[in-house]
Amino acid sequence: MSRFRILGLTLAAVCSLASIATCQQPPAGNIVLKPGSMVQVTTRDGRRMRDRLRAFTSDSLLLSGGAYALIQVDTVWQRHHRTKTGAKIGAIIGGVSLGVLTGVAAGTLSDVLCETHCHAEQSALLGGLFGGAVGVVGGGLLGGILGSAFTGWRRVYPVSARDGGAAQR
């Protein structure tokens, strides 16, 4: 494999990763507790319970199983789906793998099919970039679908001063 083809493949992979990194959004500042969502509450005396949230006010927490004053509550965690994480992982894997695969294929086909004035390096680079872009989109969609099947817990109360008033993640 020539140096230009290796350089083209490397450049295609780096461009794919760079496009993913620039598309990421900053984390949300405040997490809103939605009525009906599943929460896990730990009280100051150490009791832990999981229940559906009915209401969250400035001084109390109303769950399906009872009401609690925020003075009694130590932490509140809200369940969420991991769609964004799955989409990011899928986009990275899909972009890099499809970018490398199409870059190699385009460079090889250019060598095989061309008889004179071949530009295998250019074909490998363009094939890698195009394949990487398609892989980012396809991998991101598939990863988001798969990620939505997984859940996790996010701490939403108390609000931490070190996070600039934003709820802790």
C-alpha positions as CSV (number, residue, x, y, z in Angstrom):
1,M,0.0,0.0,0.0
2,S,1.5,3.3,-1.0
3,R,2.2,6.2,1.4
4,F,-0.4,8.4,-0.3
5,R,-3.1,5.8,0.2
6,I,-2.2,5.4,3.9
7,L,-2.2,9.1,4.3
8,G,-5.5,9.4,2.6
9,L,-7.1,6.8,4.8
10,T,-5.7,8.4,7.9
11,L,-7.0,11.8,6.8
12,A,-10.4,10.4,6.1
13,A,-10.6,8.8,9.6
14,V,-9.4,12.0,11.3
15,C,-12.0,14.1,9.3
16,S,-14.8,11.8,10.3
17,L,-13.8,12.0,14.0
18,A,-13.4,15.8,13.8
19,S,-16.9,16.2,12.3
20,I,-18.4,14.2,15.1
21,A,-16.6,16.2,17.8
22,T,-17.8,19.5,16.4
23,C,-21.4,18.4,16.4
24,Q,-21.6,17.6,20.1
25,Q,-23.7,19.9,22.1
26,P,-22.9,21.2,25.6
27,P,-24.8,19.5,28.4
28,A,-28.1,21.0,29.5
29,G,-28.0,23.4,32.3
30,N,-31.0,22.6,34.4
31,I,-32.7,19.2,34.4
32,V,-36.5,19.5,34.6
33,L,-38.3,16.9,36.6
34,K,-41.3,15.7,34.6
35,P,-44.5,14.5,36.3
36,G,-44.9,10.8,35.7
37,S,-41.2,10.1,35.5
38,M,-39.6,7.4,37.6
39,V,-37.4,8.9,40.4
40,Q,-35.3,7.4,43.2
41,V,-35.3,9.4,46.4
42,T,-32.9,9.1,49.3
43,T,-34.1,10.7,52.6
44,R,-31.8,12.2,55.2
45,D,-32.4,9.2,57.5
46,G,-31.1,6.8,54.8
47,R,-34.3,5.4,53.4
48,R,-34.4,4.9,49.7
49,M,-37.4,4.5,47.5
50,R,-38.3,4.4,43.8
51,D,-41.7,5.8,42.7
52,R,-43.5,7.9,40.1
53,L,-43.2,11.7,40.5
54,R,-46.5,13.5,40.7
55,A,-45.2,17.0,41.5
56,F,-41.9,18.8,42.4
57,T,-42.3,22.2,44.1
58,S,-39.8,24.6,45.7
59,D,-40.4,23.0,49.2
60,S,-41.9,19.5,48.6
61,L,-41.8,16.4,46.6
62,L,-45.0,14.6,45.8
63,L,-44.7,11.0,44.8
64,S,-47.4,8.4,44.0
65,G,-46.7,6.8,47.4
66,G,-46.5,9.9,49.6
67,A,-45.3,13.5,50.0
68,Y,-41.9,14.6,51.4
69,A,-40.7,18.0,52.4
70,L,-37.4,18.9,50.7
71,I,-35.8,19.3,54.1
72,Q,-36.2,15.5,54.5
73,V,-34.8,14.7,51.1
74,D,-31.1,14.1,50.6
75,T,-31.0,13.3,46.9
76,V,-33.3,12.8,44.0
77,W,-32.3,10.8,40.9
78,Q,-34.4,10.7,37.7
79,R,-34.3,7.8,35.3
80,H,-33.4,8.6,31.7
81,H,-32.8,6.8,28.4
82,R,-29.2,6.7,26.9
83,T,-30.2,7.7,23.4
84,K,-27.6,10.5,23.0
85,T,-24.8,8.3,24.3
86,G,-25.8,5.5,21.9
87,A,-26.0,7.9,19.0
88,K,-22.5,9.3,19.7
89,I,-20.9,5.8,20.1
90,G,-22.7,4.6,16.9
91,A,-21.6,7.6,15.0
92,I,-18.0,7.2,15.9
93,I,-17.9,3.5,15.2
94,G,-19.9,3.8,12.0
95,G,-18.0,6.8,10.7
96,V,-14.5,5.4,11.3
97,S,-15.3,1.8,10.1
98,L,-17.2,2.7,7.0
99,G,-14.8,5.5,6.2
100,V,-11.8,3.2,6.3
101,L,-13.7,0.4,4.4
102,T,-14.8,2.7,1.6
103,G,-11.5,4.4,1.4
104,V,-9.7,1.1,0.9
105,A,-12.3,-0.1,-1.6
106,A,-12.2,3.1,-3.6
107,G,-8.4,3.1,-3.8
108,T,-8.3,-0.5,-4.7
109,L,-11.0,-0.3,-7.4
110,S,-9.3,2.8,-8.8
111,D,-6.0,0.8,-9.2
112,V,-7.8,-2.2,-10.7
113,L,-10.1,-0.4,-13.1
114,C,-7.8,2.4,-14.2
115,E,-5.2,1.9,-16.9
116,T,-3.5,5.3,-17.2
117,H,-3.5,8.5,-15.3
118,C,-4.9,6.9,-12.1
119,H,-5.6,8.9,-9.0
120,A,-5.9,6.1,-6.4
121,E,-5.0,8.3,-3.5
122,Q,-7.6,10.9,-4.4
123,S,-10.2,8.2,-4.9
124,A,-9.3,6.6,-1.5
125,L,-9.6,10.0,0.2
126,L,-12.9,10.9,-1.4
127,G,-14.3,7.4,-0.8
128,G,-13.2,7.5,2.8
129,L,-14.8,10.9,3.4
130,F,-18.0,10.0,1.7
131,G,-18.2,6.6,3.5
132,G,-17.3,8.2,6.8
133,A,-20.1,10.7,6.4
134,V,-22.6,8.0,5.6
135,G,-21.3,5.9,8.5
136,V,-21.7,8.8,10.9
137,V,-25.3,9.3,10.0
138,G,-26.2,5.6,9.8
139,G,-24.2,4.6,12.9
140,G,-25.7,7.6,14.8
141,L,-29.3,6.6,14.0
142,L,-28.7,2.9,14.8
143,G,-26.8,3.8,18.0
144,G,-29.6,6.1,19.1
145,I,-32.2,3.4,18.6
146,L,-30.2,0.9,20.5
147,G,-29.2,3.4,23.2
148,S,-32.9,4.2,23.9
149,A,-33.4,0.7,25.2
150,F,-30.9,1.3,28.0
151,T,-31.7,3.5,31.1
152,G,-29.6,5.2,33.7
153,W,-30.1,7.5,36.7
154,R,-29.2,11.2,36.7
155,R,-28.9,13.2,39.9
156,V,-31.2,16.2,39.8
157,Y,-31.4,17.3,43.4
158,P,-29.8,18.9,45.3
159,V,-28.4,21.6,43.0
160,S,-24.7,21.9,43.3
161,A,-23.0,25.4,43.5
162,R,-19.8,24.1,41.8
163,D,-21.9,23.3,38.7
164,G,-23.0,27.0,38.4
165,G,-26.4,26.2,39.8
166,A,-27.0,23.4,37.4
167,A,-28.2,20.0,38.6
168,Q,-25.5,17.4,38.9
169,R,-25.2,14.8,36.3
